[in-house]
Amino acid sequence: MFCIFNPSYTHPMKYSLLLLLIPFVGFSQTRSKDDEIKKYVSEVNSDSLKFYINKLVGFHTRHTLSSTDDKNQGIGAARNWVLGKFKEYAKNSGGRMEVYLQQEDIQPDGKRIDKVTNLGNPVAFLKGTDPNDKRIFLISAHLDSRVTDVMNRTSFAPGANDDGSGVSAVIEAARILSRSSFPASVIFVTFSGEEQSLLGSKLLAEKAKKENLQIEAVLNNDMIGNPKAGETGEVNNRTLRVFSEGLPYAGLDKKALNIRNIGLENDGESRQLARYIKEVAEKYVKGLDVKLIYRNDRFLRGGDHSSFVNEGFPSVRLTEYFENYDHQHQDVRVENNKQYGDLPEFIDYGYLKRNVAANIAVLASLAKATSKPEKVEIKVKELTNSTTLQWEKPKSGTPAGYYILVRETDSSLWQKKIWTKELTIKIPLSKDNYIFAVQTVDQDGNLSVPVITGIAR
């Protein structure tokens, strides 16, 4: 029987008689969890996260313009400590994790760099086990911190949440996933220079573009540990926001006509990644609600994922539901009996743990799954009220089958999934009323990011 499912994948829905007449055999797929990924999620440790953040705060400041030579304070000491943690965890990888400092001397720019500055990004590259699989998935955060004056490189700038929380996620992911044997590769990186105009992420994104690296997802974590709003005191320790662009920034002038013609203004690759994050994270992390924000970033603001977006890589920002401006970009002080500053006592470690677990579940699911289907297309030779899709096998891995994803044009999330083992399918739904995508499914139920249909010529 040909089965079609709602987004929970637990309750098969009866479908029209016409579906039953299609010469196709499908079967029920439940919302099962991969045991390996469940294990990784269970290993996220609040005490480890607290240790990482307190260690980062202990460097006094991690301002990009602070000392790179002092062994105990400043950005140099902080990045060397992160490199040391990466090297420690690399011992678990059987030689597959390469650790290095990507660095470059940045010249003064008359804006936020007033002296020649050695910029350094601690990087750990966990090479995949399949030499034919060129996919790379990246988790990032920014290492630098600041106070009220963005040029103040000497005052105490703890940066516990901004972005010690994100850095803790990257380090914990490296610790847990270093033992994995994924076919695809994973990069763990903490950027310098974010507060000075995204300098570190630009450095790596431009390198990735120049070297034609196949980065298929960037999960950038920037402030994921604070649950409390500053103005109102409201608390939300269950919701993680994921920001994503709908229209692709890179090459939009060349893509715009096709996007307009077939109505895909809400279906850029970063938007598909965001939907994927919501599906996978909520499946593996109890008590977590992933809220998709249909903007590239917060209103008129930016983060390190934008450097990758600008180079054409699918990239999103993961961040807490509320930002507390009493504890962000503030000098540490007490004023009118109120404590200001980005101090570790304002981190909710239970909330942070859930958000880190979400990252690890998504990274593992992406890196374990077979690669995306190729040449996903709609046949348009004839005018019909049904829709015929076709695609080719992925470049790497052997899928157990495929899901066809279906949603009405005014729906923000996928509404139904159809299972098949074939490479073509005819669906009695009009392409005028629905949007379609296809994703691979491996033997353990892990999914690729969906691929929106193009037009068969």
C-alpha positions in Angstrom: 0.0 0.0 0.0 1.2 3.5 -0.8 1.3 5.4 2.4 1.3 9.1 3.0 2.1 10.7 6.4 1.7 13.8 8.5 4.8 15.5 9.9 5.0 13.3 13.0 5.5 10.2 10.9 3.7 8.1 13.5 0.1 7.9 12.3 -0.4 6.9 8.6 -3.3 8.8 7.0 -5.8 7.3 4.7 -5.4 8.7 1.2 -7.5 8.9 -1.9 -8.5 5.8 -3.9 -6.5 7.2 -6.7 -3.3 6.6 -4.8 -4.1 3.0 -4.4 -4.4 2.6 -8.2 -0.9 3.9 -8.8 1.4 1.0 -9.8 3.7 1.5 -6.8 4.4 -0.3 -3.6 5.2 1.8 -0.4 5.2 0.9 3.3 5.0 2.6 6.6 8.0 4.4 8.1 7.8 5.2 11.8 9.6 8.1 13.5 12.3 5.8 14.9 15.5 7.1 16.4 19.0 6.0 15.5 20.6 4.4 18.6 24.0 5.8 17.9 22.6 9.4 17.7 20.5 8.8 20.9 23.8 7.8 22.6 25.5 11.0 21.5 22.7 13.2 22.7 22.6 11.5 26.1 26.3 12.2 26.6 25.9 16.0 26.6 27.1 17.0 30.1 26.0 20.2 31.9 29.1 20.1 34.1 31.4 20.0 31.0 29.6 23.0 29.6 29.9 24.9 32.8 33.6 24.1 33.0 34.2 25.3 29.4 32.4 28.6 30.1 34.1 29.3 33.4 37.5 28.6 31.7 36.7 31.1 28.9 35.6 33.7 31.4 38.8 33.3 33.2 40.8 34.7 30.3 39.6 38.2 31.5 38.9 39.3 27.9 38.8 37.5 24.6 38.7 40.7 22.6 40.2 40.3 19.1 42.6 43.2 19.7 43.8 41.8 23.1 47.1 40.0 23.6 48.0 37.1 21.5 51.2 36.4 23.5 50.0 36.4 27.1 49.7 32.8 28.3 47.0 33.5 30.8 44.8 36.4 29.5 43.5 37.6 26.2 42.4 36.1 22.9 45.8 34.3 22.3 45.5 32.3 25.5 41.8 31.5 24.8 42.4 30.2 21.3 45.4 28.1 22.5 43.2 26.6 25.2 40.5 25.7 22.6 43.2 24.2 20.4 44.3 22.1 23.4 40.8 20.7 23.9 40.5 19.9 20.3 43.9 18.0 20.4 42.8 16.2 23.5 39.6 14.9 21.8 41.4 14.2 18.5 43.1 11.3 20.3 39.7 9.5 20.2 39.4 9.8 16.4 41.9 7.1 15.3 44.0 9.8 13.5 41.1 11.2 11.5 40.8 14.6 13.4 43.2 17.3 12.2 43.6 20.3 14.6 45.1 23.6 13.5 44.9 27.3 13.9 43.8 29.1 10.8 45.5 32.5 11.1 46.2 35.7 9.1 47.5 39.1 10.0 44.8 41.7 9.5 45.7 45.2 8.5 44.0 48.3 10.2 40.8 49.1 8.4 39.9 52.5 10.0 36.9 51.0 11.6 37.1 48.2 14.1 40.7 47.2 13.6 43.2 49.9 14.6 46.5 47.9 14.5 48.0 45.0 12.7 46.2 42.0 14.3 46.9 38.3 14.2 43.5 36.7 13.6 43.2 33.0 14.5 40.4 30.5 14.2 40.9 27.2 16.2 39.7 24.4 13.8 39.2 20.7 14.2 38.5 18.7 11.0 37.1 15.3 11.5 37.6 13.5 8.2 34.8 11.2 7.0 35.4 7.4 6.6 34.2 7.3 2.9 36.9 8.7 0.6 34.2 9.2 -2.1 32.0 11.3 0.2 33.1 14.9 -0.1 30.3 16.4 2.1 31.3 18.6 5.0 29.1 19.8 7.9 30.3 22.6 10.1 29.4 23.7 13.6 30.7 27.1 14.7 30.6 29.9 17.4 32.7 33.0 18.0 35.5 33.0 20.5 35.9 36.7 21.0 34.1 38.9 23.6 33.5 42.6 24.1 32.1 45.2 26.5 30.2 48.4 25.7 32.9 50.0 23.7 33.7 47.6 20.8 37.3 48.9 20.7 38.0 48.3 24.5 40.4 45.4 24.5 41.5 45.7 28.2 38.4 45.7 30.4 36.9 42.5 31.9 34.8 41.1 29.1 33.6 37.7 30.4 31.5 36.7 27.3 29.9 33.9 29.2 26.8 33.7 26.9 28.1 35.9 24.0 29.5 33.6 22.9 30.9 31.3 25.5 27.7 29.3 25.3 28.2 28.8 21.6 31.9 27.9 22.0 30.9 25.4 24.7 28.6 23.7 22.2 31.4 23.4 19.6 33.9 22.0 22.2 31.3 19.5 23.5 30.3 18.4 20.0 34.0 17.8 19.3 34.3 15.8 22.5 31.3 13.6 21.8 31.6 13.2 18.1 35.4 12.6 17.9 34.7 8.9 18.4 32.2 8.7 15.5 32.8 7.1 12.1 30.6 9.1 9.8 31.0 8.8 6.1 31.0 12.6 5.7 33.3 15.1 7.4 32.6 17.5 10.2 34.4 20.8 11.0 34.4 22.3 14.5 35.5 25.9 14.6 35.5 28.9 16.9 35.9 32.2 15.1 37.8 35.3 16.2 36.9 38.7 15.1 33.1 38.3 15.1 32.6 41.5 17.1 35.0 43.4 14.8 32.8 42.6 11.7 32.8 38.8 11.2 36.5 38.7 10.3 37.3 35.1 11.3 34.3 33.6 9.6 35.0 35.6 6.4 38.5 34.1 6.4 37.2 30.5 6.5 34.3 31.0 4.2 36.4 32.6 1.6 39.0 29.8 1.9 36.2 27.2 1.6 34.9 28.9 -1.5 38.3 29.2 -3.1 39.1 25.5 -2.5 35.6 24.5 -3.7 34.9 22.6 -0.4 31.5 20.9 -0.4 30.1 22.5 2.8 26.4 21.4 2.9 25.4 22.9 6.2 26.7 25.5 8.7 25.2 25.5 12.2 26.4 28.8 13.8 25.7 29.0 17.5 25.6 32.5 18.9 24.2 33.0 22.4 22.3 29.8 23.3 22.3 29.8 27.1 20.2 32.7 28.3 16.5 32.1 28.9 15.4 35.4 30.3 14.3 38.7 28.6 15.8 41.8 30.0 12.9 44.3 29.7 10.1 42.0 30.8 11.7 39.3 32.9 9.9 36.7 30.8 11.6 33.2 30.8 11.7 30.8 27.9 14.0 27.8 28.5 12.4 25.5 25.9 12.6 27.4 22.6 15.7 27.6 20.3 15.4 30.0 17.4 16.9 29.1 14.0 17.3 32.0 11.6 17.5 31.3 7.8 17.3 33.1 4.6 14.5 32.3 2.1 16.1 33.8 -1.0 19.7 32.8 -1.7 22.0 35.9 -1.3 24.7 34.4 -3.5 23.9 34.7 -7.2 20.3 35.9 -6.6 20.3 38.0 -9.7 20.8 34.8 -11.9 18.4 32.7 -9.9 15.6 35.2 -9.3 13.6 34.6 -12.5 13.4 30.9 -12.0 12.5 31.3 -8.3 9.7 33.7 -9.2 8.4 31.6 -12.0 7.9 28.5 -9.8 7.2 30.2 -6.5 10.2 29.2 -4.4 10.7 32.4 -2.5 10.5 30.4 0.8 12.7 27.5 -0.3 16.4 28.5 -0.4 18.9 25.8 0.8 19.3 27.5 4.1 15.6 27.5 4.7 15.5 23.7 3.9 18.3 23.3 6.4 16.3 25.1 9.1 13.3 22.9 8.5 15.6 19.9 8.8 17.0 21.1 12.1 13.5 21.5 13.5 12.5 18.0 12.5 15.6 16.2 13.8 16.2 18.3 16.9 12.7 17.9 18.2 12.8 14.2 17.5 15.9 13.6 19.7 15.8 16.3 22.3 12.9 16.1 24.8 11.3 19.3 25.8 12.8 21.4 23.0 10.8 23.6 20.7 12.6 24.8 17.6 11.2 28.1 16.3 12.0 28.9 12.7 12.6 32.6 12.1 12.2 33.5 8.5 15.0 36.1 8.4 18.7 35.5 7.8 19.4 37.0 11.2 17.9 39.3 13.8 16.5 42.6 12.6 19.3 44.7 10.9 21.9 42.5 12.7 24.3 39.8 11.6 26.4 36.8 12.7 29.1 34.5 11.5 26.8 32.3 9.4 26.3 35.3 7.1 29.9 35.0 5.9 29.0 31.5 4.6 25.6 32.6 3.2 27.4 35.2 1.2 29.6 32.6 -0.4 26.6 30.4 -1.3 26.8 27.8 1.5 23.6 26.7 3.3 24.0 28.4 6.7 21.8 29.2 9.7 22.0 30.9 13.1 20.9 29.1 16.2 20.2 31.4 19.2 18.2 31.6 22.3 14.6 32.8 22.3 15.2 36.0 24.3 18.2 38.3 24.1 19.0 40.0 27.4 20.7 43.3 26.7 21.6 43.9 30.3 24.1 41.0 29.8 25.1 41.6 26.2 27.8 44.1 25.1 27.9 45.6 28.6 30.6 46.8 30.9 30.5 44.6 34.1 29.0 46.8 36.8 26.2 47.3 39.3 24.0 50.2 38.6 20.8 51.1 40.5 21.1 47.7 42.3 21.1 45.9 38.9 24.0 43.7 37.8 25.1 44.3 34.2 27.6 42.2 32.2 27.8 38.9 30.5 28.6 36.8 33.5 28.3 33.0 33.9 25.6 33.2 36.7 23.1 34.2 34.0 23.5 31.0 32.1 20.7 28.3 32.4 22.8 25.1 32.0 19.7 22.9 31.5 18.6 25.1 28.7 22.1 25.2 27.2 22.4 21.4 27.5 19.2 21.0 25.4 20.5 23.4 22.7 23.8 21.7 22.5 22.1 18.3 22.3 20.1 19.7 19.3 23.3 20.6 17.5 24.8 17.2 18.1 21.7 15.3 16.9 21.5 17.4 13.7 25.2 17.1 13.0 25.2 13.3 13.5 22.1 12.8 11.4 23.5 14.8 8.6 26.9 13.2 8.6 25.5 9.6 9.0 22.9 9.9 6.3 23.5 9.2 2.6 24.0 12.2 0.5 21.1 14.1 -1.2 19.3 12.8 -4.3 20.5 14.2 -7.6 18.6 16.0 -10.4 15.3 16.1 -8.5 12.8 17.3 -11.2 9.1 17.7 -12.1 8.0 16.5 -15.5 6.2 19.3 -17.3 5.8 18.0 -20.8 2.1 17.6 -20.4 -0.5 19.6 -18.5 -2.0 17.4 -15.8 -3.6 17.7 -12.4 -1.2 15.1 -11.1 2.5 15.6 -10.6 5.3 13.2 -11.8 8.7 13.5 -10.0 12.0 11.9 -11.0 15.5 12.0 -9.5 18.8 10.2 -9.5 20.6 8.2 -6.8 22.8 10.1 -4.4 26.5 10.5 -5.2 27.6 8.6 -2.0 26.0 6.1 0.2 23.2 3.5 -0.4 19.8 4.8 0.5 17.0 2.4 1.8 14.6 4.6 0.0 13.3 8.2 -0.4 10.7 10.5 1.1 8.7 12.8 -1.2 7.8 15.9 0.9 4.6 17.7 0.2 3.2 21.0 1.5 0.7 23.5 0.3 2.1 26.7 -1.1 1.0 28.8 1.9 2.4 26.3 4.5 5.7 27.1 6.1 6.5 23.5 7.1 6.3 20.2 5.2 2.8 18.6 5.8 3.1 15.1 4.4 5.7 12.5 3.5 5.4 9.8 0.9 7.7 6.8 1.0 9.2 5.1 -2.1 12.1 2.9 -3.2 11.8 4.0 -6.8 13.4 6.9 -8.7 10.2 8.3 -10.0 6.6 8.7 -8.7 3.3 10.0 -9.9 1.3 11.8 -7.3 -2.4 12.9 -7.7 -1.7 16.4 -6.4 -1.5 19.4 -8.6 1.9 21.2 -8.9 -0.2 24.4 -8.9 -1.3 23.8 -5.3 1.7 22.1 -3.8 5.5 22.3 -3.4 7.5 19.1 -3.5 10.9 18.0 -2.4 12.8 14.6 -2.2 15.2 13.4 0.5 17.1 10.2 1.0 16.6 7.8 3.9 19.3 5.4 5.1 18.8 1.9 6.7 18.7 3.5 10.2 16.1 6.1 9.2 18.6 9.1 8.9 17.5 11.7 6.4 19.3 13.9 4.0 18.3 17.6 3.7 15.4 17.8 1.3 16.0 18.9 -2.3 13.4 21.1 -3.9 12.2 20.0 -7.3 13.5 21.7 -10.4 12.0 21.5 -14.0 12.7 18.5 -16.3 13.7 19.9 -19.7 
